[in-house]
Every structure is written in C-alpha cells, then in structure tokens.
Amino acid sequence: MTGAESPWSGPQCRFTPGATDYPANDQSHCKTEAVQDGRMYRPLSFTPTYDAATVPVLGGTAWLDARAPWPTSIHRHALLHLASFPTTFIRNHVPGLDLAPGLIISVFTPYLTSGEQRFEEVMSHGGRVIAHWPGREPTPSPCAPIGSLHICAGTAVAEGEAPHGGSKIGGRPYWLQDDQSEGQAFVLQFDEFDLDKAAPTHRGILVGGMGYLLLDRNIPSPSTDCGRFVIQTT
C-alpha cells in the first residue's frame, strides 16, 4: 500500500506494507468458502500475512468516509478501533444476511487502562458498530491504535451441543451471561485470551470476557445504528 491508498481499494485489495501477497485463488492459509449452515462456525486467527481474497483487519485505524465521525463513549472518550470487515467477508461466512456490497463494518470499543469509568463504559454500554463506505484515506485515530493484523477464518467446524467458546465467525454465540441478541444476527465473537495474544499492547480490551458482533439482517446503506458490539464477562 502506497501513500494513503485505502486497503479496501482496487481490483485486489492490499494489506499492510511489507506483508506477503498471495494469489487470489490461494486458500491455503485463510479459508473463504461460504458456510451455509448456521450450525457451522470457523475459528478466527490473527496473522501479519495477507491473503488477497479477503481483507478483514484487527486494529490499525479505520478508513471512515467523511460522513462518519469517529465514535466516542458516553463520557466522550474516543473509542478504540477494534476491527473492520468488508460485508463480502461477513456474507461468505454467515448465511441469511443482506448486506450491501462495498460497505465496511467497523467495530469500535471503549478502552481505558484505568479509572472508575473503565468498567462502566465496557460493560454497561459496550462498543459501537458503523457501516460505511471506505474513505479515500485513513482517519487519524484519536487514541493509540492496535498494530494491524489480518483476521483469518479457518476451516468450518460443526457447532457442538455447547457453542464453541473461542474467537469465531458464524455458529452460535457462547454467551457468558444472558442472551443479548435482541433480534439481531450473531456474526462473530472475540475471546479476551486471543486478543491479548494478538494485541499485547492493548491487554484487557474485553475485561477478561468475550465480545460479540451483532448486526441487522438487512444493511442496504451506511448506518451508525445497524449493529452492536456487546461485551460480557464473568
């Protein structure tokens, strides 16, 4: 990626500088086939390498368009950009969603290293989800970003009687507390242990618990009210 070129642009998307490019038909290290059965999930992993077929990213800064301001918490703290996903990636792995092609789903979460408001912001209000067109250049992050990593979806696995409790896309959510889907579709979950390993500079993002991405089933256009990032802990 050169200059301020968006990683979502061009006939084949690009990733971080210095990453290895793989042919678009190389499925050897990140699987992209659609899972058409809601009882299946794919484990998520994080890697600095790049697969030209998909570009979901953990960390870095968001590529918001000019109409999407950087979100803040209830106490006006800038939220941390946690991850961004092209809608095509989500649709490939979660059946039954009608998401406009070309949109990006960006997830932001509270992240305070200390203070009385830390737990309240995370547990009571959770993160923010924005559906947006990719901007022409990265939006400067108001807080120190996580180092960018590629989010990989592994081989499809059948969900057992008890849902899988690690980071995954698809399947059923492994709720640590009550079900908070509220009619929205479960897309994926992040486990604190996995994030701590992937982002050691930002340990404790999920306060020892899990984060769940929930989306409306129909997202035809940009929106700041199309989903939630719920955080639970025990």
N, C-alpha and C positions, 0 to 999 in steps of 0.2 A: 504494500500500500504506500503510495507516494503522496506527499503533501497532506492535504485534508480530504483525500478521497474517502468516501463512505465505504465501509466494509461490506455494505449491502448492495453496492452498485455494480454495474457491468454484467456481461453475459455469464461470467463466472465470478462469484464473489471472492473477495480477498480477506485475509486474516491479518494478524499482527506481523510487523516487519521481522524478517529472519525465519519465519515459520516455513516448514516444508510444504510445497504444493503437491497434491495427489491428483491423479486423473479423476474426472467426474464419475467414471464408471468403476472406480476402485472402492469397493465396500469393505475392505479388509479390516479397517480399524474402527469404523463407525458405521453402524447399520442404519439404513434409511427406509427399508421396506415398511409399508403401512401395516399397522396392527388393526385388523378389522373386527377383532373380538374384544369387548370390554373386559373380559376376564384375563386378558394378557397384559403384561407390562414389560418395559425394557429398563434395566438398571442404567443409571446415569453415572458417567465418569468425567473427569476433567483433565485435559491434556493441552500442552502448548502446541501440539502439532495441528495440522489443518487438513480437513477433507473438503475438497472443492464442491461436494454435493450439498453440504449444509453449513450454516454459519451461526448456530446458537452460541452465545457468548456469556460466560460468567465474568462479572467485574468489568473493568475499564470504565469508560464514560459512555453516556447514552448519546445516540445520534437523533435527537429530537428535532422535529421541524419547528419553524418559527412560531407556530400557533400553540405549541405545547410547552408551557413554562415548567421549570424544574420544580418538582413537588416538595412540600415541606410538611413537617409533623404538626400536631395540634399546638405545640409550643414554639412553632416557627423555626425549628431546626431543619436544615437541609437534609433530605433523606439520601441514603446511600444507594447508588445504582447497583443492584444485585445481579441482574441478568437481563438479556434481551433475546427474543426468539422471533424469527420470521414465522408468519402464520402458516406458511407451507410446511415447516418442520412440525408444528403442532398438529396440523391436519393429517400428516403422514402417520402419526402415532396415536392419535386419539380420534376414534370414529364419532360421527354424529354432530360435528361442529361445522358451521357455515361461516368461515372467516374470510374476509376479503383478501385476495392475493395481493402481495406487495406491502401489506401492513406489517409493522413490527410491534410485538407485545413486549414492553419494557416493564420490569419489576423493580420497585424501589422499597427500601425497608429502613426503619429507624436504626441508627447505630450511634449510641453514646457509650463511651468507655466507662463512665462513672456518673454519679449524681442520682438524686431521688427520682428524676423523671424517666430514667432509663427503662425500668421495668414497666412503668405505666404506658409509655409510648409503644413498646413492643407488644405487650400482652393485651392491652385494652383497645388498641387502635390498629395494630398490625401495619402492613405496608400499603403501597399504592401500586395500581396497575394502570398503564397508559397504552392505548392502541394508537399508533401514529405512523405517518409516512416517514421514511428515512430522510433525515436532514442532509444538506449538502456538505456539512462539516460537523465535527463532534461538538457537542455542547460542553463548555467548560464545567467541570464538576466543582461544586462549592465545597466539597469535602474530599479528603484523601481517598482515591479510588482503590479498589481491589485490582491487582495485576490481572490483565486479561487472560482468560483460559477458554479453550473450546469445550463446549458441552457435548459429549458423545452419548448416543443412545445405543446400548448393547443389544445382544440377541434377545428376542422375545421369549418370555418365560410365563408359564401358566401361573396365575394367581392361586394360592392355596386357600384353604378354608379361612385362615387368618391372613389378612393382607400383609404383603412384604413391607418391612419397616425401614428399608434404606432409601436412598435417593433413587427416584424412578420417574418415568413418564408413562401414563396410562395405568390400567388396572383400577384398583380401589384404594382410597386413601387409608392410611394407617393412623387413625385419629388417636392422639394421646389423651384427649378429653372428649367432650360431646361433638357430634357431627355438626359442622358449621357450614355445610354446603349451601343451604338456603335456596335450593332450586338451581344453583349454578353447576356447571360441569367441572368435575375434578380433572385437572390436566396433569399436574406433576407435584412431587414433593421433594424437598431438600432435607437431608438429615444433618444435624449440627456436627456430628463427628466427621462427615465427609467434607463439609465446608471448612471446618477448622484445619483439615489437612490440605485442602486446596488453597485456602486463603489464610495462611498463618499470621499475616499482618493485621487481620481483622477477626480475631478469635471471638467467639461468643455472640455472633450475629443473631443466632436463634435462641439465645439464653439457655442453651442446653437441650433444646427441644427439636421441633420439626416446623418447617414452613410449607404451606400448601397453596398452590396457584389454582384459583377457581375462576372460570370465565363464563360469560354469557354464551349461549349456544349459537347465537347469530350476532356477528360483529361486521356490519357492512361498510363501516366508515370509521374515521378516527374518533376516539372517545376517551374521556377520563373517568367514565362510570360504567365500564364494561367487565370489571372483574375485581377480585380481591386477592391479597396475599395474607393469609391467616397464619399466625404463629401460635403454637401451643407447646407447653412444657409440663412436666410432672413435678 
